Amino acid sequence: MGSVAAVPLEWFESWLLERASERENPLTPHAAEPYRYIWSSWCQWLLGADRSGQGDWTELVLAAGPAQAMEFLLDRVKPATQRSGSSPEISIVTRERYCMVLRGVYGHLQRLGLLAENPMLRLYELAGEDRPDAEVLAPGIWNRLLEQAAQEPADRSPFALRDRALLCLMLDAALTPAELAALNLGQLDEAMAGEGDGPVGSLITIRLQGNRAAQRRELQLGAQASGALRDWLAVRSDTLSKGRPDTLVVLELVLFTERRKPLSRRVLFHLTSRLITQACESLALGLPRHLGPLVLRNTAILHWLKAGLAQDEVCRRAGYQGKLALEHLRAHLSHLSETGKEANTAWNTTSP
């Protein structure tokens, strides 16, 4: 391998040194080994995908974009184990790790002045991850959604009550689509697990579950979200009995579709996009670029930070492992650092 061909590998090692020097969650040599494999695989794939056969490795790396990265994920990245006839799709964790490395190294190249911008910023969004680039709603739209959540549905039909409960859970607790879909009666306060017959006005606590320790947490809902969830639970059982649940697991789910099936990402996207569209139309505003549940989650977390909530508590509520996970919101909080309101900030880190 000539000196020119080694340059992309040198860039990667430079990024590793940067990551290893971080004050919070520094990257250890052992943890870096899988990342080194990911980067070298990416560079080799780019060279092999160059149809001209004349491409310079350095130029290919610098010219690459998110579309090529997605091709790489689909073409080169395979499950560690795969049974005959099973889906070839890689796990979310593996896909996120690849996205993180590409986004991180290219961000380092931008800081080195080799690129005008990081071409991999949209990778999380394109790969369907729960951490897309931080798109947040404008304050006016967010406030109108809060107003919509505070209003009781005109017809108080069961699924209108469900939609209001879903909106409140996203605005108040910033739950992820996966957490909303999986929320079951056993995760609610014992008094609320039946027909929503807990004391009127009491606050509901939900116990969230997840694969990572940080995702397993308790959240106390505010009065409005507790009331909206209580209204839905009061009609949930009768609503469920009038249909034919898709599977037995639906019987334990707090929220389900009108066809008595588990909520899907598609259903949640359509619900949130409709609610955001209504808010925009009432304000005579154009639609934002993103309409799904993740933009609501990002905006809720941003408002926690703007309200002065400690970053550790924000991470706990959001289910993040550490403060570095908040970096995708730093562009919206730069003014806090400038005014000195965020003395102990994580925004000077290099994590993707």
Secondary structure, 3 states (H helix, E strand, C coil): CCHHHHHHHHHHHHHHHHHHCCCCCCCCHHHHHHHHHHHHHHHHHHHHHCCCCCCCHHHHHHHCCHHHHHHHHHHCCCCCCCCCCCCCCCCHHHHHHHHHHHHHHHHHHHHCCCCCCCCCCCHHHHCCCCCCCCCCCCHHHHHHHHHHHHCCCCCCCHHHHHHHHHHHHHHHHCCCHHHHHHCEHHHECHHHCCCCCCCCCCCCEEEECCCCHHHCEEEECCHHHHHHHHHHHHHHHHHHHCCCCCCHHHHHECCCCCCCCCCCHHHHHHHHHHHHHHHHHHCCCCCCCCCCHHHHHHHHHHHHHHCCCCHHHHHHHHCCCCHHHHHHHHHHHHHHHHCCCCCCCCCCCCCC
